[in-house]
Amino acid sequence: MLRIILALLLLTSAFAQQGTPPAGPVPTIATKAASLQKMPGYFPLYWEDKAGKLWLEIDKFDVEFLYVDSMPAGMGSNDLGLDRGQIGGSRIVRFERSGPKVLLIQPNYRYRSITDDAAERRAADQSFAQSVLWGFDVQAEEGGRVLVDATQFYLRDAHHIPSTLQRANNGTFRADLTRSAFYLPRTKNFPKNTEVEATLTFTGENPGGFVRDVTPNPEAITVREHHSFVELPGPGFRPRVFDPRSGFIVSAFTDYAAPLDGRMPQRFILRHRLQKKNPAAAVSEAVQPIVYYLDPGAPEPIRSALLAGARWWNQAFEAAGYKDAFHVELLPDGADPMDVRYNLIQWVHRSTRGWSYGAAISDPRTGEIIKGQVTLGSLRARQDYMIFEGLLAPYLDGKTIPAELSRTVLARMRQLAAHEVGHTLGLAHNFAASVKDRASVMDYPPPFVKLNASGVPDLSDAYATGIGAWDKIAIDFGYRDFPAGTDEKKQLDAILRDATARGFIFISDADARPEGGAHPLAHLWDSGTNAVDELNRILDVRAKALSRFSANVIREGEPLSTLEDVLVPIYLLHRYQTEAASKVLGGLYYTYAVRGDGQKITERIPGPEQRRALEALLHTIEPGALTLSPSILALIPPRAEGYYHNRKDFHNRTGLTFDPIGAAESAASLTVGLILNPQRAARLVEYHAEDPNSPGLIEVIDRLMAVTLRVRPGPGLSAEVQRAVGAVVLYDLMVLAANENAPAEVRAIAMFKLTALREWATAEAGADENTRAFFAWAAEQVKRFEANPKDIGIPKPADPPPGQPIGCESN
């Protein structure tokens, strides 16, 4: 009974906190707000200083506007993904009054009827749920306007911080209103937008490691959340129909008013409003240029590099017929970066290197971009700098810092700024652009490292300069302003057909990731026109860089134990090109062809090219490629005090000392996992059945075993590396055989080859006791697995340290 009473008291208190209609006659706004500080604007605000309350005047009912929440002050953790400047939800909403109540309603724009018939529109509206985001009680009214207490609305957690932390297993937190308040310096009002910011504190128990890493007191997390009410764009914007060949991001909804011979799914591209002053002119100034602002928190010389790289996009707009239509400037003093009137490039710090990304607030009715928001992680520059130190070994005297290091990093920063701004212009990744002479900044570029005449790594052409040829094609499709009377659909199709004729194709994220990817031209961080040739070339560069690896990669006074930090990206220099080459094996060339456009639809990779890819992949796990030299091992002592291991280093099984076998194991796990990927295995079975000249899964496994498990190791450390690689192959074969999502034939082949291995290893005597011990162990492991395929007794091989930015993926 006591619990019920307490629950009722809490419920009553919660209702009381939200405010109840005043007893008796409702006062006028002038009377109620007489002692309050007024902030006139789109929705007038009133600040009650003594009570710490914020009042909202609602003078627009049943008028739609945009509501955006964002996070101007974040946590600084890649893994949690709660960054400074992060845009949360953006939605169209409206205020609707019912007696003493005002509801903030979000209509459902995913399902509509685009028609002049009110009954048809009503049928669609009433068929799908809407969402009431908040309810307000009227506290005063006057002349059709009402005043509500918006304190609870603005001090709530709109960004869902506790649930984000809980999903990351980093503790259970809740908002603490006693430690939360409005942040008045960023609470402002303007004629077309209302901006409110709050400092929110979340308290909790059992904070996780990610929280502990970035908070002074992990039991109290204080951030800021921002709320924007924004007038929707006016008429005049013309949506542009999405085309899968165009390289644009899609905005989609279902139209229930579509005719029977039409299409219910409607797809538009995301793009800014941009119009020529004179559409009939070949080149014209814009009615209103697109302007981006750079966060002045970026230091020089990085600031100038970011400005220069972002401004490259003007080259694409010029090619589309605009004169000076794209500007990038420094954010003016006093301007609020969360103000949706500003397209922003923000410089963000995190505890470890993380993703940069470009996001956009758009009008879901049309696909019009209202605000572009770029987030650039500052540690990207530091990581690249360290990679270049490892490649060049530049500190010959221990002190002098070559200018080439900074020049190359700044070249990367220019490319990074252009890439992320491209997303906020509406462009998706194009991961097939690298094969066309680095044709797009929307690809992920590795540094192009070549060897000079002396065999020394050379970074003089590490990154492309300027906007790419594909980027000009895409902007031409998305932003060209056609004269009146033009058949726009025909002209847009002509732009894409011309691009195809010139050898350009667009392949985006889902097709380019390494897990099961099949397209031989599309990958992240790859380069060159042929993935196999480039892998072989990169392995030569890697070998030369490792042969030159010495104390010259760090400056004088740095602990020698930090050599491991620099060694990791050099030892794994081939990792992304390995992923790219793996797609040739069991791969399929294809395009996003549409009926009638004449593109090649699909094409199998010839058998000889697949086998060439397999041999290149196997070269990456040979002992000669993975065994570190004695000279390198002699240089790396256990970690110095104050310089501790972290997840960016190799997994270690030798305690304090550097573990070269663990390093080899992690590199081998990358390659073997790609070769024995279950989707790739299924394709190998299928393609071989259709064409006996294509390598089948049996051939691939036999060749993999021939260079790993069925080889008698050589002398010294390379023998232990060989056995470590063999253990990786054994583990991944068991995983493939036990994979319930793999086709039966794939599992059958994997199990058959394991049984054959057991029989061979049992009979094989081996040249020495270590080899005999390994073969006996391998045979016993297979025997146990055959008895119970759900029991893989071998420990999972060490994963390689993270190569891509750490934490939540973005653009």
N, C-alpha and C positions, 0 to 999 in steps of 0.2 A: 504493500500500500504506500509505503514511504517513497518507493521508486516512482510510482505513478504520480504522486504529488509533486516530486521534484521535476519530473518530466513536464508536467503541466506548467509549473513555474517557469521552466526554461523556455517552453514554447511561448508562453505569454510574454516573457522578456524579449524574445526574438521579434515578436510582432511589434512590441512597444518601441524597440530600437529603430525599426524601419519608419516609424512615424505614423500617427493616426490622424484622420481628419479632425480639425479643430471643432470643439463643441460650440454650438450656437452658430450665429451668422459667420460666413467665411469672410475674413478681412480682405481689403484691397491689397494689391501688390505694393502700392505706394505706402500704405500704413505698415505693412509687414516688413518692408525693406528699408524703412526710413533710417535706421541706424546701421545699415549694412553697407559695405564697400562694393559699389557696382562696377562690374567689368563688362561693358557693352560689347556686342559682337554678334556672331551668327546665332548662337543661343545665349542670351545674356546670363552672366553669372553674378552671384552676390556672395561676398566673403563675410562670414560672421567670426570676427577675430577671437572674441572672448570664449566662444563655444567650440572653435575650431571646425565650424561647419561650412559647407559649400552648398549654396542654393542655386537652383537652375530654373530659369524662366523659359517656359515652353510656349512659343507663339506660332508654331507651325504644326498643325495636326493633319494626319493623312498625307503628309508630304515626305517622300522618300529622300533619305540622305545616306551618306556612308559613315559607318562606325568602325574605327580601327583601334586595336590595342597594340602596344609595343613596349619595348623594354629598354629604356635609355641607359640604365646602369645595371650591368649584369654580374655574373659570377666568375667569369674568366676560366671556365673549364670546358675543354673540347668535348669531354665525355658526357657532360651533362647537357651541353648544347644551349645554355642560357646566356647568350652573348649580349654585350652592349650593342644597342641599336637594332636588336632583333624585332622584326615585325611579327606580330601574332596573328590573330584572326582579323579579316576585313569582311564586312558584310553590309548589305543594304538593309536599312531599318526605317521604321516610321513610328511616330507617336500616335496613339489612338486613345481617346478619352471615353470613359464609361462612368457617368456619375462622378463620385468623388475620387475615382481611380484613373490613373494614366498608365497605359501599358506601352512598353517599348517592344515592338514586334519586328521580327525578322521574317519576311516572306520567303517562300521557297522558289528560288529562281532556277533550280535544276529542272523543274517541270513547268511548262507554260503552254499557253495557246497564243501564238502571234497572229492576231486577227482583230478586226474592228468590231466583231460581234461580241457584245458584252456577255451574253449568255454562255458562249463558248469559253471566254476567259474565266468566267465564274466557275464553270464546271471543272476546269483545270485547277484553279485556286483551291476549290473545296475538296478536291480529290486527294490532296497531299497535305501533310501536316506543316504548319508554320511553327515558329518558336517565339515564345514570349521571353525576352531576355531579362526583363525587370518590371516591377510594378511600383509606381509612385503614388503617394496620397497627396491630393491637392491641399495646400496649406493657405493659399491666397489666390484670388483671381480678380481679373479686371480687363474689361474690353476684349473678351475672347482669349486672353492670355492667362496662364496659371503659373504659380510658383510652387516648386516642390523641393523638399530636402533631398539632395542628391549625395549626401555624405557617404551613406552606406554603399551606394552604387559605385562611387569612385574609389573608395577604400577597400573594395573587395579584390580578390585575386583573379583578375581576368586572364592572366597568362598561365594559370594552372601550374604554379611552381611545385606545390607538394606532390602532385601526381607525377610530375616529371622526375622528381627526386626518388619517389617510390619505385617507379619503373626501372630506375638505374640502381636499385637496391642500395640507396644511400641515405636511408633513414625515413622516419615518419615525422612529418612536420605539419604545422598548422599556423594560420595567420594569427598574429598577436596584435590586436588593435591598440593595446596600451603602448606599443612601441611603433605605431604607424601614424602618419600624419600627411597632410597635403604638402607638396613641394612647390611653394609659391613662385620661385624664380622661373619655373617652366609651366606655370598655369596662366594661360594668356587667351585673349579673345581677338578675333579678326572678323572682318565682314563676311567671309565665306567659310570660316572654320573656327571651331572652338577646341582649345587644347587644355587638358587637365592632367597634372602629374601628381603622383603620390609616392611617398617613401613607405615601403611595406617591410615589416619584419616577420620572419617565420621562425618559430621555435620548435624544437623537437628532441627526440631521443635517438640514440644509436646512429649518429651521423656516420656516413661511409667515408671511405678514403678520398674520393673525389671532392667531397665537401670539405674535409679536413685540409686538403691541399690548398684551398683557395680562400678560406675564411679565417679571420683572426680569432673568432670564437665559433667553433663549428656547431654550437647549440643555438646560435642566433644568426640567421642569415638575413641581411638587409639589402634590398635591391630597390629599384624604382620602376614603376609601371606607368604608362602614359595612355591616355584616352583621347581620341580625336573624333569629333563630329564634323563632317565635311560636306559641303554642298556638292551634289553630283554634277558632272559636266553637263553643259547645255547642249542643245541640238546642234547638228552640223557634222558630227562624226559619222563616217561611213564604215561599218564593219567590213572586214575583208575575209572572204571565205578561206578556211584552212585548206592547205594542200600538203599531203604527207611528204612530198618531195622538197618542200620549201625550206626546211630547217627552222621553222617557227614553233613556238610553244602554242598549244591549242587551248581554247576556252570552249566548253561544250555544254549543251543542254538539250532537252527533248521537247520538241514542238508538237503538241497534240492537235494543232490546227493544220498540220501539213496535209496536202491533198494525197489521195491514195497513190497517185503516181509520183509523189514526192518522197522526201526522206524526213522521217521524224527526228533523227539525231542531227542537230545543227552544230557546226564547228566553225569558230572564228579564230583568227590569230590574235595574239596579244601584241599591241603596238601603241605607240604614242600618237596623239593627234598632231599631224603635220600636213600643212597645205601650202602649195605655192601661191604667191601673190598673183602670178600669171600662169595658170596651168597650161596655156597654149605654148609658152616659151620653152625652148629646149633646156635652158638653165634659168632659174628664177630664185629670188630670195623667198624665205618662208614668211607666211603671215605671222607666225609666232615661233621662233626657233626653240629647239629643245635645249634646255640648260641644265647642266649638272654642277654640283658644288662639292668640292673636296674638303674633308675634315682637316683643318689646320693642325690637328694633333699629330699628323704624320711629319716626321722631322726631315730636314734637308740632309742629303740630296735626294732622299726617297720621294719627298713631296714633289719635286720637279719631275721626277721620273713618272710618278703616277699621273700628274697633269698631262704630260706628253703622251703617255700611252692611251689614256682615256680619249684624248683629242684625236687619236687616229681615226675614230669613227667618222669624222668629218669627211675623210677621203671617200668613204662609202656613200655618204649622202650626196657628195658632189657627183659621184658616178651615177647616182639616181636622178640627177637633174636639179639639185638644190645648190644654192650659193650661200655659204656661211650659215648653215641651218643647225649646226650642232656646236654648242659651246661648253667648256668646262672651266669653272672659276673656283677660287677659294671661297669657302663659306664666309659671308660677311660677319663682322663682329655683331653680337647681339641676336643673330638669327638662331632660331631654335631648330636643331637638326631633326627633331621629331615632327616638325611642321610639315604637313603633307604637300605644301606648295613647293617644297624643295626636293629635287632629285639629289640624293646624297651618296657620296663615296666616303665610307667611314673606316677609320683606322682603329683596329681592335687588338688588345693584348690578351693573351691567354697564358695559362701556366705551362702548357706544352704546345708544340706546333699543331695547328688545326686547319680546317678547311676555310677557304674564302668562299663567298657566295654572293650571288646577285638575286634579289627578290623584287617583286613589284606588287603594288596595290593597284588593282584594276577594277573596272566597272563590269560586273558579271553580265550585264544586259547586252554589252557590245564588244567586250574585249579591249576597251580603251584603257591604256595604262595611265594612271593618275599620278603615281609617284614611283620612281625607281630608287631602290635602296641597296647599295653595295656594301658588303662587309669584307674588309681585307685584313687577314691575320698577320700581325707584325712579325711573328717568328718564322714565316716562310723565308724571309730574306736571310735570317740567321742560318737556317738549315742549308740553304743553297750555298751560302758563303763557306760553310764547313765542307760541303761536297767538293767545292772547287779547290779548297786547301788540300784535300786528299788526292785529287787528280794531279795538281800541279807540283805538290811538295815544294812550296815556294820560298820557305824561310831558310835559305842557304846559310845566311849568317846568323839566323835565329831571330833577327829583329826587323829587317826591312820588309815592309808590306807592299807587294807588287800592286800597281794600280789596276792590273787586269782583274783582280778579284772583285773589286767594287764595280768596275765597268760591267762585268758579266752579271752581277747581282742586279744592278740597275736596269740592264736589258731585260732581265726576267721580271722585274717589277712593272716595267712598261707593258709587257705582254699580259701580266696578271690583271692590271687595271683594265686593259682593253677587253679581256675575256669576260670579267664579271660585269662590266658595263653592258657588254653585248647581251647578257641574259636579261638585263633590265630594259633593253630595247625590244625584247620579245624573242630572242634567238635561243634555240636549244644547242646543245653540244653537236658538233659534227666530227665524229671520231674516225671518219674515213678521209679527212682532209690532209693528213700528214703524207699520204702517198702522192699527192699532187703538189710537191714542192712547198710544203707547209702552207697550204692554201687558206687556212682559217685560224684566227685567234680563238675560235670556239672549240678547237681541239685541245688536248692536254699536251704541252710540249716538253719532252725531255731536253736537257742541254745536248746539242749536237757536238760531240767530242770527236775530234779526228787526231791522227798522229802526224806530226810534222816530219820533215826529212830526217831528223835525228831520232825519230821514234818517241818523241815526247808529246804527251797529250796537249792539244791545242784547242782553246776556247774562243778563238777569234770569230767563229760563226755559230756561237752557241744558240742564239735565239734569232728568229726572224725580226725584221724591222718593218713597221707599218701594217696596215690592215691587209687581209688576205684577199685573193681573187674570189674565193667562195663567199666571203663576207659581203663583198660588193654585190654579188648575185642575190644573196638573201635580202639585203636592204633594198635592192631594186624591186624585188617581189613584194616586200612588205610596205614600202613607203612611197613608191612612185605615184605621183599625182597625175592622172590622165586627163586630157582635155575633154570637154563635154562632147558627147556623141561617140566616144571610144567604146569599142567592145572590150570591156575590162577583163572579162574571163578569158577571152582569146589572147589578149596581150600578156596576161600573167602566165598563161600556159606557154606562150612563146618564149618567155624569159627562162622557164625551167627546161623546155626542150632544147634551147640553145646551150644551156649549161651542160645538159646530158651529152650533146654532140661534141662538146669540148672536153669531155671526160670527167666531169665533176659529178659526184654522187653524194648523197646525204645519208649517213647512218648514225643514229643517236645512241643514248645510254643503254637501253635494255639489250641491244644487240652487241655492245662493245665490252661489257664486263667479262672478266676472265672465267667466271663459273659457268661452264658449259657453252661459252660463246663459240660461234661457228664461222663468223665472217672473217675471211683471211686479210681484209684490208682495214678492219675497224678495231682499234684498241686504244687504251689510255696510255699515255706516256711513251708511245712507240714512235719510230721515225723510219725513213727510207721507203723506197717503192716496193721492196720485197722483204717480208718479215724474216724469212730464213737467211737471206744474204745479210740483213742488218744484224741479226743475232750473231752470226759468225764474225762480223766486223766488230761488234761491241765486245765479244769475248777477247778479241785481239787487243782492243783498247784496255779492257780490264786487266789482262795479263801484264801489259806494259805498266799500267798504273801500280799494280801490286809489286812488280819488280823494282819500282822506284820508291815504294813506301818506306819511309824512314822517319826519324825524329824531325825531319824538315817539314813535316805536315803541321807541326805545332810551333808556336812561338817560344822563344827563350823564357824560362821561368814557369812554363806550364808543366804540371805533373805528367810524367811519361805514361801514367796509367790512363790518361785521357786519350791516348792514341787509339784505344778501342772505339771510342765514339766516332772518330774519323774513319776508322777501318770499316765499320759496318756498311755505310753506303757504297764504298769502293768494292768491297768483297761481293756485295749484292748488286753491283752496277748493271748486271744483265737481267735483273728480275722482270722488268716490264717487257723487254723484248722477248724474253722467254715466254711470257704469257701470250704475246702477240703471235709468236711462231707456233705455239701449241694449237692455235685456231686453224692452221693449215692442215693439221692432222685431223681427219674426219671432218673437214670444213666444207662450207658451201658458200659460194659467191651468190649474192642476190642484191636486188634493189627494191625500193619502195615503188615499184612500177604501178601505174594506173592503166586501165584498159585503153588501148589505142595510142599510147605515147611512144611506142617503138623501142622502149628500153629492153635490154636483156633482163629476163626475170630471174632465172637461177642458172647456175653452172657449177658442176662438180669440179673439185680440185683434182687434177690428173694424179694417178697413182705415183709416178716418179717424184713429183713435187711433194706429195705427202711423205714419202719415204725420206726425202732429203730433209724435210722438217724434223722427222723422227731422229735422224742421225745428229742434227744440230742440237736437239733437246738432250739427247744422250751424252753429248759432249760436255754439257753443263754439269753432269754428275760424275764425270770421270775423276779418279783420284788426282790426276795431274792438274785438273781445274780447281779442285776443292782443298788440296793440301797446302797449308800456309808454309812459307819458307822458315827455316830455323832463324834467319836474321830478323824476321818480323816477330817471331815468338820470343826471342831473347830481349826484345825491346819493351814488352808489355808486362809490368809488374802487377801484383795485386793493387787494388784501389787505394789511392792516397786518402788520408783522413780528410773528411769534408767533401770528397768527390765520390759519390756513391753510385752504385749500379742503378739503372732504371730500365724501363721496358723498351727503351730504344737501343739497348745493348743485346748481345747474343744471350740466349739461354745458357745457363752454366750448370754443369754437373760435377765440377771439380773443386767446389768450395771457393776459396778466395782467389785461386789462380785462374788465369785465362784458359778457356776450354776450346781448343781448336777443333776437336772432334764434334763438339756441340754445334760450332759454327757450320761445319760441313753438313751435319745432320739437318739443320734448319734450311740450308740452301737446297739440299736434296729433296726435302719434303715439299718444297715449292714445285719443282719440276715433276716429280713422280705423281704428286696429286693432280697435276694438269694432265699428264698422260693417261692416268687411270680414272679420270673424271667419269662418273656414270653416264652422263648424257653423251659425252664423246664416245664412250665405249659402245653405247647403243647405236650411235651413228656408224661407227666402224663396222659393226655387225650388219647393219642394214645396207650400207653402201657396198660392202664386199659381196653381199648376196646379189645385189643388182648388177655389180660389175666386178668380176673376179680379178681384174687388174688393179683394183683399189685395195690397199692393205686392210686386212681384217683384224679383229681383236686378237685372234690367236697369234698372228704374225707379230703384232706389236708387243704382246706379252713375252713371246719367245725372245724377241730382240732385246727387250728390257732386261730379262733374266740373264741373257747371254753376256751382257756387259756389267752385271752387278752380282747377282747371287751365284751364278755358275762359273765365276772366274776365281782362280786361285790368286789371292792378293800378292802384291810385290812386297818389297822389304820396307821396314821402318814405319814412320807415321802414316804413310799412304795406305798401308795394309789395314790399319785401324779405321781410316776414313772409308776404305772399301767396304769393310764389314758394317760400318754405321749406315752407309748407303743401302747395303743389302737388307738391313733390318727395316729401313724405311719402305723398301719395295715390298717386303714380306707383310708389313702392317697394312699398307694400302691395298694389297691384293685381298687380304682378309676383309677389309672394310668393303671392298667392291663385292666380294662374294656374299657378304651378309646384308647388303643394302636391299631393303625390302621394296624400295622404289625403282630399282634397276630391273630391266626385263629379265625374264627367266633365262634366256640364252646367255646373257652377259654374266649372270651369277653362276651358271653352269660352267662356262668357260673358265672363269676365275677359280672356281673350286677344282675343276679338272687340272688346271695348271699347278695349283697348290699341292694336290696329291702327287702329281708327277715330280714336283720338287722334293717332296718328302722322300719318295723312293730313290731319287738321285742322291740326295744328301746323305741318306742312310748308307748307301753303297760307296760314296766318295770318301776315300781315306784322308785326303788332305796332306799338304806338304809339311806341316808343323802342328804342334799341339794347339796353338791358338786357332788355326784354321779348322782342325778337326773338332775342336770345342764348339766353334760357331756353327759348323754343319750339323753337329749333333743337336745343338740347341734349336736350330731352325727346324729340323725334322720333328723334334718333340713339340714345338709350338704348333706346327701344322697338324700333328696327330691330335692334340688337345682341341684344336679348332674344328677338326672333322667330327669329333665326338659331340661338340656343342658349339655350333656356329655363332651363337650369341655371346660367347666368351672369347674375346680377343685378349689373350694374356700379355701381349706385347704392349709396353707403354706407348702412348701416342707420341710420335716424333715431335721434337721441338718446332714450333712455328718460327719463321723468320721474324725479326723485329719489324714493326710497322714501317712501311716505306712511304705510303701515301700519308697525307695529313691525318692526324689522330682524331678519333671521336666521330661525332655525328656527321654523316655525309651531307654535302650540299652540291652547289653547282661549281 
